[in-house]
Amino acid sequence: MDNNARDNKIASPLKRALKAVRGMRTKLETIERSSKEPIAIVGIGCRFPGNVNTPEQFWKLLRDGVDVNVKTVTIEVQKPPK
């Protein structure tokens, strides 16, 4: 086996490995870039907790870290007779 053929045998796995590393690097960069993208809340439709009536008041609750958890009343509903 001449040196050129031997070098090609060695270079082929190295080239494949380099190509794989480049592909992984591209995927990693894409993932890292997407994790830093800002999110946008484009709409809001819900009943607000804590006696809040507007989205602005709701954002203030979130910003201030207000705990608005309350106990709820459980009502037992009787099934109608068959």
C-alpha positions as CSV (number, residue, x, y, z in Angstrom):
1,M,0.0,0.0,0.0
2,D,1.5,3.3,-1.0
3,N,1.4,6.4,1.3
4,N,-1.3,8.1,-0.8
5,A,-3.8,5.2,-0.4
6,R,-3.0,5.0,3.3
7,D,-3.4,8.7,3.8
8,N,-6.8,8.6,2.0
9,K,-8.0,5.8,4.4
10,I,-7.0,7.9,7.4
11,A,-8.3,11.1,5.9
12,S,-11.8,9.7,5.1
13,P,-12.8,9.0,8.8
14,L,-11.2,12.3,9.8
15,K,-13.2,14.2,7.2
16,R,-16.4,12.5,8.3
17,A,-15.7,13.4,11.9
18,L,-14.9,17.0,11.0
19,K,-18.1,17.2,9.0
20,A,-20.1,15.7,11.9
21,V,-18.5,18.2,14.3
22,R,-19.4,21.1,12.0
23,G,-23.0,19.9,11.8
24,M,-23.2,19.6,15.6
25,R,-21.8,23.1,16.0
26,T,-24.4,24.5,13.6
27,K,-27.2,22.7,15.6
28,L,-25.8,24.0,18.9
29,E,-25.6,27.5,17.6
30,T,-29.2,27.4,16.4
31,I,-30.4,26.1,19.7
32,E,-28.4,28.7,21.7
33,R,-29.7,31.5,19.4
34,S,-33.3,30.4,19.8
35,S,-33.1,30.2,23.6
36,K,-32.1,33.8,23.7
37,E,-35.0,35.1,21.5
38,P,-37.5,37.2,23.3
39,I,-41.1,36.0,23.6
40,A,-44.0,38.2,22.7
41,I,-47.4,38.0,24.4
42,V,-49.8,39.1,21.7
43,G,-53.1,38.7,23.5
44,I,-54.5,38.0,26.9
45,G,-57.9,36.7,27.7
46,C,-58.7,35.4,31.2
47,R,-60.2,36.2,34.5
48,F,-57.6,37.9,36.6
49,P,-56.8,36.9,40.2
50,G,-56.6,39.2,43.2
51,N,-59.4,41.6,42.3
52,V,-57.6,42.8,39.2
53,N,-59.6,44.1,36.4
54,T,-57.1,45.2,33.7
55,P,-54.0,43.7,32.1
56,E,-52.0,46.6,33.5
57,Q,-53.0,45.7,37.0
58,F,-52.3,42.0,36.3
59,W,-48.7,42.8,35.1
60,K,-48.2,44.9,38.3
61,L,-49.2,41.8,40.4
62,L,-46.7,39.7,38.4
63,R,-44.0,42.4,38.7
64,D,-44.5,42.8,42.4
65,G,-44.7,39.1,43.1
66,V,-48.0,39.3,44.9
67,D,-49.4,36.0,46.1
68,V,-53.1,35.9,45.2
69,N,-53.8,32.3,46.0
70,V,-57.1,31.9,47.9
71,K,-59.0,29.0,49.3
72,T,-61.9,28.0,47.2
73,V,-65.2,26.8,48.5
74,T,-66.2,23.3,47.5
75,I,-69.9,22.9,46.7
76,E,-71.4,19.4,46.6
77,V,-73.8,19.0,43.8
78,Q,-76.5,16.3,44.2
79,K,-77.2,14.2,41.2
80,P,-80.9,14.3,40.1
81,P,-82.8,11.1,40.8
82,K,-83.1,8.6,38.0
